[in-house]
Amino acid sequence: MGVSIEDIKKLKELSGIGLTDAKTALVEADGDFDKALEVLRKKGVTKAEKKGDREAREGLIDSYVHSGRIGVIVEVNCETDFVARTDGFKSFAHNIALQIASMSPTYVSESDIPEEEIERVRAEAKERSLAEGKPAAMIDKIVDGQVKKYFAEKVLLSQVYIMDDKQTVQDFLKENVAKTGENLIIRQFKRIELGVSE
């Protein structure tokens, strides 16, 4: 089946790959645009994971203020100043700021959670499960599930991405690593809400 030049250009723009690679992906997918994009996403994620070891010292600090009541400042890093100045990277950083304003995470990643906080949440979940009379053999499994759910909402990378509920912020990050061809890191953020102190 033939592939149209319009589809090739569209796939190139969406995925950030070259025209030849876009055409090859469409040919492999028998001209099915969605299938070709899905295949590229899977390949891109694989490449993105390999890029995670590379140093990212460039980037930018983005901010967002919502109705004068919620303010966010976020540091997002990449490998080169060239990528930091692109509209795509600026848009990525801004969407992360919007995510933080909207979903109010506490940590960037699971590795940022203090061990004592995990133990506190685990102890409370266990106490609750015992009080509810859950079967003793199931307690650990129930507690693990509750702890995971609790922190999924508090960890930025684990949250459902507000612009696309079919992916997490981690998926959105990997997608942008694939587009830029660079390691990207959400380094830190600060969220301030009027009348609410930490």
C-alpha positions in Angstrom: 0.0 0.0 0.0 1.3 3.5 -0.9 1.9 6.2 1.7 1.1 9.8 1.1 3.7 12.6 1.5 1.2 14.4 3.8 1.2 11.4 6.2 5.0 11.2 6.1 5.3 14.9 6.9 2.7 14.7 9.7 4.5 11.6 11.2 7.8 13.5 11.0 6.4 16.5 12.9 4.7 14.4 15.6 7.6 12.1 16.3 10.6 14.4 15.6 12.2 11.8 13.3 13.6 12.2 9.8 11.5 11.9 6.6 13.1 8.6 5.6 12.4 7.1 9.0 8.8 8.4 8.9 8.3 6.8 5.4 9.8 3.5 6.5 7.6 3.4 9.6 4.5 4.0 7.5 5.4 1.4 4.9 6.0 -1.1 7.7 2.6 -0.3 9.2 0.9 -0.8 5.7 0.0 2.9 5.6 -1.8 2.9 8.9 -0.8 6.2 10.5 -1.8 5.4 14.1 0.0 2.0 13.9 3.1 3.7 12.6 3.0 6.3 15.4 2.5 3.6 18.0 5.5 1.7 16.7 7.7 4.8 16.7 6.5 5.7 20.3 7.6 2.2 21.5 11.0 2.6 19.7 11.3 6.2 21.1 10.7 5.1 24.7 13.4 2.4 24.3 15.8 5.1 23.1 14.6 7.5 25.8 15.5 5.0 28.5 19.1 4.7 27.2 19.4 8.5 27.2 18.6 8.6 30.9 22.3 8.1 31.9 23.5 11.2 30.1 24.2 14.4 32.0 21.6 17.2 31.8 23.0 20.6 33.0 21.2 23.0 30.6 17.5 23.8 30.6 15.3 26.5 32.0 13.2 27.5 34.9 9.5 28.0 34.1 6.7 29.5 36.2 3.0 29.6 36.1 0.5 31.6 38.2 -3.2 30.6 38.2 -5.7 33.3 39.0 -3.3 35.0 41.4 -4.0 32.1 43.9 -1.5 29.3 42.9 2.0 29.8 41.8 4.5 27.2 40.5 8.2 27.5 39.6 9.9 24.4 38.1 13.4 23.6 36.9 13.6 21.3 33.9 17.0 20.3 32.5 18.3 19.0 29.2 21.8 18.4 27.7 22.3 21.4 25.4 21.5 25.1 25.3 20.2 24.5 21.8 17.4 22.2 23.0 16.6 24.5 26.0 15.8 27.3 23.5 13.4 25.3 21.4 9.7 26.0 21.5 9.1 22.3 22.1 11.2 22.2 25.2 9.7 25.4 26.5 6.2 24.0 25.9 7.2 20.8 27.8 8.5 22.8 30.8 5.3 24.9 30.8 3.1 21.8 30.7 4.9 20.4 33.7 4.3 23.7 35.6 0.6 23.4 34.7 0.6 19.8 35.9 2.1 20.8 39.3 -0.4 23.7 39.7 -3.3 21.4 38.9 -2.3 18.2 40.7 -0.2 19.5 43.6 2.4 16.8 43.8 4.9 16.6 46.8 7.8 14.8 45.2 9.3 14.6 41.7 10.0 10.9 41.8 9.6 7.9 44.1 13.3 8.1 45.1 12.6 11.5 46.6 10.2 10.1 49.2 11.9 9.9 52.7 12.0 6.3 54.1 10.3 7.4 57.3 7.4 8.8 55.3 6.9 5.5 53.5 7.0 3.7 56.9 4.5 6.1 58.4 2.0 5.6 55.5 2.6 1.8 55.6 1.9 1.7 59.4 -1.3 3.7 59.1 -2.5 1.5 56.2 -1.8 -1.7 58.2 -3.6 -0.3 61.3 -6.6 0.6 59.2 -6.7 -2.8 57.5 -6.5 -4.6 60.8 -9.2 -2.4 62.3 -11.4 -3.2 59.3 -10.9 -6.9 60.0 -9.2 -7.7 56.7 -7.9 -11.4 56.4 -4.4 -11.6 58.0 -3.1 -13.5 54.9 -4.1 -10.5 52.7 -2.9 -7.6 54.9 0.6 -7.2 53.3 -0.9 -7.2 49.8 -3.6 -4.7 50.8 -1.1 -2.4 52.5 1.3 -2.5 49.5 -1.6 -1.5 47.2 -2.7 1.4 49.5 0.8 2.7 49.9 1.3 2.6 46.1 -2.0 4.4 45.5 -1.2 7.1 48.2 2.1 8.0 46.7 1.0 7.7 43.1 -1.0 10.9 43.7 1.9 12.6 45.5 4.7 11.8 43.0 4.8 14.0 39.9 6.2 11.3 37.6 3.5 8.8 38.7 0.6 11.1 38.2 -1.8 10.8 35.3 -0.9 13.5 32.8 -3.6 16.2 32.8 -3.4 16.8 29.0 -3.7 13.1 28.2 -5.3 10.7 30.7 -3.9 7.7 28.8 -0.4 8.5 30.0 1.5 9.4 33.1 3.8 12.3 33.5 6.7 9.8 33.2 5.3 8.7 29.8 5.1 12.3 28.7 8.7 12.9 29.8 9.9 9.8 27.8 7.9 11.0 24.8 9.8 14.4 25.0 13.2 12.6 25.5 12.4 10.8 22.2 11.4 14.0 20.4 14.5 16.1 21.6 17.0 13.2 21.4 18.3 14.4 24.8 18.1 13.3 28.4 15.5 15.5 30.2 15.1 15.8 33.9 12.5 17.5 36.0 15.0 18.6 38.7 12.8 20.4 41.3 9.7 22.5 41.8 8.0 24.7 44.3 4.2 25.2 44.5 2.7 28.0 46.5 -1.1 28.3 47.2 -2.6 31.5 48.7 -3.5 31.0 52.4 -1.9 27.5 52.5 1.4 27.0 54.3 3.5 23.8 54.3 
